[in-house]
């Protein structure tokens, strides 16, 4: 098995020309090729490759162009593929190990260029006394970055590789580096860093912090996430931009409710309506995004003889999504939206406002978090226990909303509680939310596809397409009924004694049960 490459940073005063002058005095070598090359790093907006310990490099030159995935733990390339252009989504790549690896890592997200780096690329062979190549070097001479060198050991010549490595370090004063160094340095010039966006909340809140100050931190973090996803939502780069935008909006609405007795009344009345409006205008586009994402499952649910007949439904959904997306983009680029979002940002950046004179004005954030989380948890238990086999779907929908509120509260304040305990409860809640979410999704999809089929029938669709939609509706109804039957079991698991005692231990005030 070939050893992993070694990576080096060349001292700033050592140009490629000077490097080769020094190298020729020390070791026999041959410059195999010299070419002008442009290296482009790729990843998803939320760094799914980097977070999976993968580095994606596309190197383009007149002679060849290839995409390489490198394991950042070992520095070893794990897959290479010659290609001229980089597709946006993994299904657009040729079948093979590269596409499989991308599918596992990036899912439905778009592969986006992070930065382009023009450089002179030198491929160098290190020769032994018999003039055989025993080690390969790759030198990148950049225009605005530190020059980099990579050493690639060859099978059977491991001792030679170690010897060359010692020469590079001791005689040429090269500094050991790693495969991510070029990306890190390039991003640093752009005032960025790997992993600089995540939809997960990163809140620096201390238990004794006043609630109003903590509220400001939460709102600012959520606004940052909204703004980060705004352009991608408008441009419809991939569906996760809108998804993350909507999550930030929903969390903001939850935070308004949480802090309604902490914030001045005028703040609620002036700014909260914006986020209700954003929830409304983003809903249709997200719904059609979900239908299109689910389309492969819709096809798979049908008998093979009917699958092709569903194609008109795909085009119907795509047309609806494009129209909804166009309307959404116009609203997010409107002067009204820009004015309101700037006003909200200015409020958050302004000096402290006076707190209202009520019983909550002097609460620390830990006290408020305990109080509100325990209250919503107990409401979830009460409403969940009231649901029976005869309860209407709306009862489960309302329970899902309560579960979401509890989840947002726990995510806002998870840094205030022991990590192991809070993560255990969040995981239990997520599992319960899954069955509630499945039930609602199937119920909504079943009803909406009924309306879509009627609309398409009015526009003279093929009868076999109408039949295919009928079979699909039946399938969704069956999935909905399965989720409904799963509810009782999943709710029982969620409220089991261990979880209940943990909720009580973390959130209930002493003396209260």
C-alpha positions as CSV (number, residue, x, y, z in Angstrom):
1,X,0.0,0.0,0.0
2,X,1.5,3.3,-1.1
3,X,2.2,5.8,1.8
4,X,0.2,9.0,2.0
5,X,1.6,12.1,0.3
6,X,3.5,14.7,2.4
7,X,2.7,18.4,2.1
8,X,5.1,21.3,2.5
9,X,5.0,25.1,2.5
10,X,7.9,26.8,0.7
11,X,9.5,29.8,2.5
12,X,8.3,33.1,1.0
13,X,11.8,34.1,-0.3
14,X,12.2,30.8,-2.2
15,X,10.8,31.1,-5.7
16,X,10.4,28.1,-7.9
17,X,13.6,29.1,-9.8
18,X,15.6,29.3,-6.6
19,X,14.1,26.1,-5.3
20,X,15.3,24.2,-8.4
21,X,18.8,25.7,-8.2
22,X,19.1,24.5,-4.6
23,X,17.5,21.1,-5.4
24,X,19.9,20.4,-8.3
25,X,22.9,20.7,-5.9
26,X,21.4,18.2,-3.5
27,X,19.6,15.5,-5.4
28,X,19.2,14.3,-9.0
29,X,15.8,15.3,-10.5
30,X,13.9,15.9,-13.7
31,X,11.2,18.5,-14.3
32,X,8.8,16.4,-16.2
33,X,6.3,19.1,-17.0
34,X,5.6,22.8,-16.4
35,X,2.2,24.2,-17.1
36,X,-0.1,27.1,-16.2
37,X,-3.0,25.7,-14.2
38,X,-6.1,26.9,-12.4
39,X,-7.1,25.1,-9.3
40,X,-10.7,25.5,-8.0
41,X,-11.9,24.2,-4.7
42,X,-15.5,23.0,-4.5
43,X,-17.8,22.3,-1.6
44,X,-21.5,22.8,-0.7
45,X,-22.6,26.0,1.0
46,X,-22.7,24.2,4.3
47,X,-19.4,22.4,3.9
48,X,-20.6,18.9,3.6
49,X,-17.5,17.6,2.0
50,X,-15.1,19.3,4.4
51,X,-17.2,18.1,7.3
52,X,-16.9,14.6,5.9
53,X,-13.1,14.9,5.8
54,X,-13.0,15.4,2.1
55,X,-11.3,18.1,0.0
56,X,-12.5,18.6,-3.6
57,X,-10.0,20.0,-6.0
58,X,-10.5,20.7,-9.7
59,X,-7.3,21.4,-11.6
60,X,-7.6,22.7,-15.2
61,X,-4.7,23.2,-17.6
62,X,-4.3,23.1,-21.4
63,X,-3.0,19.5,-21.2
64,X,-5.6,18.0,-18.8
65,X,-8.4,18.7,-16.3
66,X,-9.3,16.5,-13.4
67,X,-11.3,16.5,-10.2
68,X,-9.8,14.9,-7.2
69,X,-11.3,14.0,-3.8
70,X,-8.7,14.0,-1.0
71,X,-9.2,12.5,2.5
72,X,-8.1,15.3,4.8
73,X,-7.3,12.9,7.6
74,X,-4.7,11.1,5.6
75,X,-3.9,13.5,2.8
76,X,-4.4,10.7,0.3
77,X,-6.4,11.1,-2.9
78,X,-9.3,8.6,-2.8
79,X,-10.7,9.2,-6.3
80,X,-9.7,11.0,-9.5
81,X,-11.7,11.7,-12.6
82,X,-10.8,13.4,-15.8
83,X,-13.4,16.0,-16.7
84,X,-13.7,19.4,-18.3
85,X,-16.7,20.8,-16.5
86,X,-18.0,20.3,-13.0
87,X,-21.7,19.6,-12.8
88,X,-23.8,21.2,-10.1
89,X,-25.5,18.2,-8.6
90,X,-24.2,14.7,-8.0
91,X,-26.7,12.8,-10.3
92,X,-25.2,14.9,-13.2
93,X,-21.8,13.2,-12.8
94,X,-20.9,10.1,-14.8
95,X,-21.7,6.9,-13.0
96,X,-18.8,5.6,-10.9
97,X,-17.0,5.9,-7.6
98,X,-16.8,9.7,-7.8
99,X,-20.5,10.1,-8.1
100,X,-21.2,7.6,-5.4
101,X,-18.8,9.4,-3.0
102,X,-20.4,12.7,-3.8
103,X,-23.9,11.3,-3.4
104,X,-23.1,10.0,0.1
105,X,-21.5,13.3,1.1
106,X,-23.4,16.2,-0.4
107,X,-26.9,14.7,-0.9
108,X,-29.2,17.2,-2.6
109,X,-26.9,20.2,-2.2
110,X,-25.2,22.0,-5.1
111,X,-21.4,21.7,-5.5
112,X,-20.2,25.3,-5.6
113,X,-16.8,26.9,-6.4
114,X,-15.1,28.3,-3.3
115,X,-12.1,30.0,-4.9
116,X,-10.0,29.9,-8.1
117,X,-6.2,29.9,-7.8
118,X,-4.0,30.4,-10.9
119,X,-0.5,29.0,-10.5
120,X,2.5,27.5,-12.3
121,X,2.5,23.7,-11.8
122,X,5.7,21.7,-11.9
123,X,5.7,17.9,-11.9
124,X,9.1,16.7,-10.8
125,X,10.7,13.2,-10.8
126,X,13.3,12.4,-8.2
127,X,15.8,9.9,-9.7
128,X,18.1,7.3,-8.2
129,X,21.6,6.4,-9.5
130,X,20.0,4.2,-12.1
131,X,17.9,7.2,-13.3
132,X,14.7,5.5,-12.2
133,X,11.9,7.6,-10.7
134,X,11.7,6.9,-7.0
135,X,9.7,9.8,-5.8
136,X,7.4,12.4,-7.4
137,X,7.0,16.0,-6.4
138,X,4.4,18.6,-7.3
139,X,5.3,22.2,-6.9
140,X,2.7,24.9,-7.1
141,X,4.0,28.5,-7.6
142,X,1.1,30.8,-6.8
143,X,0.6,34.4,-7.6
144,X,-0.7,35.6,-4.3
145,X,-0.2,32.6,-1.9
146,X,2.6,30.8,-0.3
147,X,4.1,28.3,-2.7
148,X,3.3,24.6,-1.9
149,X,5.1,21.3,-2.5
150,X,3.7,17.8,-2.3
151,X,5.7,14.6,-2.1
152,X,4.2,11.4,-3.5
153,X,6.0,8.2,-2.4
154,X,6.1,5.3,-4.9
155,X,5.5,1.7,-4.0
156,X,8.7,-0.1,-3.3
157,X,10.7,3.1,-2.8
158,X,9.6,4.0,0.7
159,X,13.1,4.5,2.0
160,X,13.8,6.9,-0.9
161,X,10.7,8.9,0.0
162,X,11.9,9.2,3.7
163,X,15.3,10.4,2.5
164,X,13.9,13.0,0.2
165,X,11.5,14.2,3.0
166,X,14.5,14.7,5.3
167,X,16.3,16.7,2.6
168,X,13.3,19.0,2.0
169,X,13.0,19.7,5.7
170,X,16.7,20.0,6.7
171,X,18.4,21.2,3.6
172,X,15.7,23.3,2.0
173,X,13.9,24.4,5.2
174,X,10.5,23.5,4.0
175,X,7.8,23.6,6.6
176,X,5.5,20.6,7.0
177,X,1.9,21.4,6.1
178,X,-1.3,19.5,5.1
179,X,-3.6,19.1,2.1
180,X,-6.0,21.8,3.3
181,X,-3.3,24.6,3.7
182,X,-3.8,26.1,0.3
183,X,-7.6,26.3,0.7
184,X,-7.3,27.8,4.2
185,X,-4.8,30.4,3.1
186,X,-6.9,31.4,0.0
187,X,-10.1,31.6,2.1
188,X,-8.3,33.7,4.7
189,X,-7.6,36.3,2.0
190,X,-11.3,36.4,1.4
191,X,-11.9,36.8,5.1
192,X,-13.4,33.3,5.3
193,X,-12.5,30.0,6.7
194,X,-13.6,26.4,6.2
195,X,-16.9,25.5,7.9
196,X,-17.8,29.2,8.3
197,X,-21.5,28.5,7.7
198,X,-23.7,26.0,9.5
199,X,-27.4,26.0,10.0
200,X,-26.8,24.8,13.5
201,X,-27.0,27.5,16.2
202,X,-23.7,28.6,17.7
203,X,-24.8,30.7,20.7
204,X,-22.5,32.1,23.3
205,X,-24.9,32.4,26.2
206,X,-24.0,32.2,29.9
207,X,-26.5,31.1,32.5
208,X,-26.5,34.3,34.5
209,X,-26.9,36.5,31.5
210,X,-29.9,38.8,31.5
211,X,-32.6,37.5,29.3
212,X,-32.8,40.6,27.1
213,X,-29.1,40.3,26.3
214,X,-29.4,36.7,25.5
215,X,-32.4,37.5,23.3
216,X,-30.3,39.9,21.3
217,X,-27.6,37.2,20.7
218,X,-30.2,34.7,19.5
219,X,-31.9,37.1,17.2
220,X,-28.6,38.3,15.7
221,X,-27.5,34.7,15.1
222,X,-30.7,33.9,13.4
223,X,-30.6,37.0,11.2
224,X,-27.1,36.1,10.2
225,X,-28.3,32.7,9.0
226,X,-31.2,34.3,7.1
227,X,-28.9,36.8,5.3
228,X,-26.4,34.0,4.5
229,X,-29.1,32.1,2.7
230,X,-30.9,35.0,1.1
231,X,-29.0,35.2,-2.2
232,X,-29.1,31.4,-2.7
233,X,-32.8,31.5,-2.0
234,X,-33.4,34.2,-4.6
235,X,-31.2,32.5,-7.2
236,X,-32.7,29.1,-6.4
237,X,-29.2,27.5,-6.3
238,X,-30.4,24.5,-4.4
239,X,-33.4,23.7,-2.2
240,X,-31.5,23.8,1.0
241,X,-31.0,27.6,0.9
242,X,-34.7,28.2,1.2
243,X,-35.0,25.4,3.8
244,X,-32.4,27.0,6.0
245,X,-33.9,30.4,5.4
246,X,-37.2,29.2,6.5
247,X,-35.8,27.4,9.6
248,X,-34.2,30.7,10.6
249,X,-37.5,32.5,10.1
250,X,-39.4,29.9,12.2
251,X,-36.8,30.0,15.0
252,X,-37.1,33.8,15.0
253,X,-40.9,33.6,15.4
254,X,-40.4,31.1,18.2
255,X,-37.9,33.5,19.8
256,X,-40.4,36.4,19.6
257,X,-42.9,34.2,21.5
258,X,-40.3,33.2,24.0
259,X,-39.2,36.8,24.8
260,X,-42.6,38.5,24.4
261,X,-42.6,39.6,28.1
262,X,-38.9,40.6,27.9
263,X,-38.8,42.7,24.8
264,X,-40.6,46.1,24.7
265,X,-44.1,45.8,23.2
266,X,-43.3,48.1,20.3
267,X,-40.5,45.8,19.2
268,X,-42.9,42.9,19.0
269,X,-45.6,44.9,17.1
270,X,-43.1,46.5,14.8
271,X,-40.9,43.6,13.8
272,X,-42.7,40.3,14.5
273,X,-45.1,40.7,11.5
274,X,-42.2,40.6,9.1
275,X,-41.4,37.0,10.1
276,X,-45.0,35.9,9.9
277,X,-45.1,37.3,6.3
278,X,-41.8,35.6,5.4
279,X,-43.2,32.3,6.7
280,X,-46.2,32.8,4.4
281,X,-44.4,33.8,1.2
282,X,-41.8,31.1,1.4
283,X,-44.3,28.3,2.0
284,X,-45.5,27.7,-1.6
285,X,-42.0,27.4,-3.1
286,X,-40.9,25.1,-0.3
287,X,-43.9,22.9,-0.8
288,X,-43.2,22.4,-4.5
289,X,-39.5,21.9,-3.7
290,X,-40.5,19.0,-1.4
291,X,-42.9,17.5,-4.1
292,X,-40.1,17.5,-6.6
293,X,-37.6,16.1,-4.2
294,X,-40.1,13.3,-3.4
295,X,-40.8,12.6,-7.1
296,X,-38.5,9.5,-7.3
297,X,-40.4,8.1,-4.3
298,X,-43.7,8.8,-6.1
299,X,-42.5,6.9,-9.1
300,X,-41.2,4.0,-7.0
301,X,-44.6,3.7,-5.3
302,X,-46.3,3.0,-8.6
303,X,-46.5,-0.3,-10.6
304,X,-43.8,-0.2,-13.4
305,X,-46.6,0.0,-16.0
306,X,-47.7,3.4,-14.6
307,X,-44.4,5.1,-13.9
308,X,-44.0,6.7,-17.2
309,X,-47.5,8.0,-17.0
310,X,-46.5,10.2,-14.1
311,X,-44.2,12.3,-16.2
312,X,-46.9,15.0,-16.9
313,X,-47.2,15.4,-13.1
314,X,-43.5,16.2,-12.8
315,X,-43.8,18.9,-15.4
316,X,-46.8,20.3,-13.7
317,X,-44.9,20.5,-10.4
318,X,-41.9,22.0,-12.0
319,X,-43.9,24.7,-13.7
320,X,-45.7,25.5,-10.4
321,X,-42.3,25.6,-8.5
322,X,-40.8,28.0,-11.1
323,X,-43.7,30.3,-10.8
324,X,-43.7,30.3,-7.0
325,X,-39.9,30.8,-7.0
326,X,-40.2,33.7,-9.3
327,X,-42.8,35.4,-7.1
328,X,-40.7,34.7,-4.0
329,X,-37.6,36.1,-5.5
330,X,-39.4,39.3,-6.4
331,X,-40.7,39.7,-2.9
332,X,-37.3,39.1,-1.3
333,X,-35.8,41.8,-3.7
334,X,-38.6,44.3,-3.0
335,X,-37.9,47.6,-1.3
336,X,-40.4,46.8,1.4
337,X,-38.5,43.6,2.4
338,X,-35.2,45.4,2.4
339,X,-36.5,48.3,4.4
340,X,-38.0,46.0,7.1
341,X,-35.0,43.7,7.4
342,X,-32.6,46.7,7.7
343,X,-34.9,48.2,10.3
344,X,-34.7,44.9,12.3
345,X,-30.9,44.7,12.0
346,X,-30.6,48.3,13.1
347,X,-32.7,47.6,16.2
348,X,-30.5,44.6,17.1
349,X,-27.3,46.6,16.7
350,X,-28.6,49.6,18.6
351,X,-27.9,50.3,22.3
352,X,-29.9,48.5,25.0
353,X,-33.6,49.4,25.3
354,X,-35.3,49.7,28.6
355,X,-36.8,46.5,29.9
356,X,-40.5,46.4,30.7
357,X,-41.5,46.5,34.4
358,X,-43.0,43.1,35.0
359,X,-42.1,39.9,36.8
360,X,-39.9,38.7,34.0
361,X,-37.7,41.8,33.6
362,X,-35.0,40.6,36.0
363,X,-34.9,36.9,35.0
364,X,-31.6,35.4,34.0
365,X,-31.7,33.5,30.7
366,X,-31.2,30.2,32.6
367,X,-34.3,30.9,34.7
368,X,-36.3,31.8,31.6
369,X,-35.0,28.8,29.7
370,X,-36.0,26.4,32.6
371,X,-39.4,28.0,33.0
372,X,-40.4,28.0,29.4
373,X,-38.9,24.6,28.4
374,X,-40.6,22.9,31.4
375,X,-43.9,24.6,30.5
376,X,-43.9,23.6,26.8
377,X,-42.7,20.1,27.7
378,X,-45.6,19.6,30.1
379,X,-48.0,21.0,27.5
380,X,-46.7,18.5,24.9
381,X,-47.3,15.6,27.4
382,X,-50.8,16.8,28.2
383,X,-51.8,17.3,24.5
384,X,-50.2,14.0,23.5
385,X,-52.0,12.1,26.2
386,X,-55.3,13.5,25.0
387,X,-54.9,12.1,21.5
388,X,-56.8,8.9,20.8
389,X,-57.5,6.8,17.7
390,X,-60.5,9.0,16.9
391,X,-58.7,12.4,17.2
392,X,-58.8,14.4,14.0
393,X,-55.5,15.0,12.0
394,X,-55.5,18.6,13.2
395,X,-54.8,17.4,16.8
396,X,-51.6,15.7,15.6
397,X,-50.7,18.8,13.5
398,X,-51.1,21.0,16.6
399,X,-49.0,18.6,18.6
400,X,-46.2,18.8,16.0
401,X,-46.2,22.6,16.3
402,X,-45.8,22.2,20.1
403,X,-43.0,19.7,19.6
404,X,-41.2,22.2,17.3
405,X,-41.5,24.9,19.9
406,X,-39.9,22.6,22.5
407,X,-37.2,21.6,20.0
408,X,-36.3,25.3,19.3
409,X,-36.2,26.1,23.0
410,X,-33.8,23.2,23.7
411,X,-31.6,24.1,20.7
412,X,-31.5,27.8,21.8
413,X,-30.3,26.9,25.3
414,X,-28.5,23.6,24.9
415,X,-25.3,25.3,25.9
416,X,-26.7,26.0,29.4
417,X,-27.1,22.3,30.3
418,X,-24.8,19.2,30.5
419,X,-24.1,18.2,26.9
420,X,-24.7,14.5,27.3
421,X,-28.1,15.1,29.0
422,X,-29.5,17.7,26.7
423,X,-28.3,15.8,23.5
424,X,-30.1,12.7,24.8
425,X,-33.4,14.6,25.2
426,X,-33.0,16.4,21.8
427,X,-32.5,13.0,20.1
428,X,-35.5,11.6,21.8
429,X,-37.6,14.6,20.7
430,X,-36.3,14.3,17.1
431,X,-37.3,10.7,16.9
432,X,-40.8,11.6,18.1
433,X,-41.0,14.6,15.7
434,X,-40.2,12.2,12.8
435,X,-43.4,10.3,13.2
436,X,-45.4,13.5,13.6
437,X,-43.7,15.1,10.6
438,X,-44.4,12.0,8.5
439,X,-48.0,12.0,9.4
440,X,-48.4,15.7,8.5
441,X,-46.4,15.4,5.3
442,X,-48.4,12.4,4.0
443,X,-51.7,14.1,5.0
444,X,-50.8,17.4,3.3
445,X,-49.4,15.6,0.2
446,X,-52.4,13.4,-0.1
447,X,-54.8,16.3,0.0
448,X,-52.8,18.6,-2.3
449,X,-52.2,15.9,-4.9
450,X,-56.0,15.4,-5.0
451,X,-56.4,19.1,-5.9
452,X,-53.5,18.9,-8.4
453,X,-55.0,15.9,-10.1
454,X,-58.4,17.8,-10.4
455,X,-56.6,20.8,-11.8
456,X,-54.7,18.7,-14.3
457,X,-57.9,16.8,-15.3
458,X,-59.6,20.1,-16.0
459,X,-56.7,20.8,-18.4
460,X,-57.3,17.6,-20.2
461,X,-54.5,15.4,-19.0
462,X,-54.2,11.8,-20.1
463,X,-56.6,9.4,-18.3
464,X,-53.7,7.1,-17.4
465,X,-51.9,9.9,-15.7
466,X,-55.0,10.6,-13.7
467,X,-55.1,6.9,-12.8
468,X,-51.4,7.0,-11.8
469,X,-52.2,10.0,-9.5
470,X,-55.0,8.0,-8.0
471,X,-52.7,5.1,-7.2
472,X,-50.2,7.6,-5.7
473,X,-52.9,9.1,-3.5
474,X,-53.9,5.7,-2.2
475,X,-50.2,5.0,-1.4
476,X,-49.8,8.2,0.5
477,X,-53.0,7.4,2.5
478,X,-51.5,4.1,3.4
479,X,-48.3,5.7,4.6
480,X,-50.3,8.2,6.5
481,X,-52.2,5.5,8.3
482,X,-49.0,3.7,9.2
483,X,-47.6,6.9,10.7
484,X,-50.8,7.4,12.6
485,X,-50.4,3.9,14.1
486,X,-46.8,4.5,14.9
487,X,-47.7,7.6,16.9
488,X,-48.7,5.9,20.1
489,X,-45.6,3.8,20.2
490,X,-43.2,6.7,19.5
491,X,-45.0,9.0,22.0
492,X,-44.7,6.2,24.7
493,X,-40.9,6.0,23.9
494,X,-40.5,9.7,24.2
495,X,-42.3,10.1,27.5
496,X,-40.7,7.0,29.1
497,X,-39.6,7.4,32.7
498,X,-35.9,8.0,32.0
499,X,-36.6,10.9,29.7
500,X,-39.2,12.4,32.0
501,X,-36.9,12.3,35.0
502,X,-34.2,13.9,32.8
503,X,-36.6,16.7,31.7
504,X,-37.6,17.3,35.3
505,X,-33.9,17.3,36.5
506,X,-32.8,19.8,33.9
507,X,-35.8,22.2,33.7
508,X,-38.2,21.9,36.6
509,X,-37.7,24.3,39.5
510,X,-37.1,22.7,42.8
511,X,-40.2,21.7,44.6
512,X,-42.3,21.5,41.3
513,X,-43.3,18.3,39.5
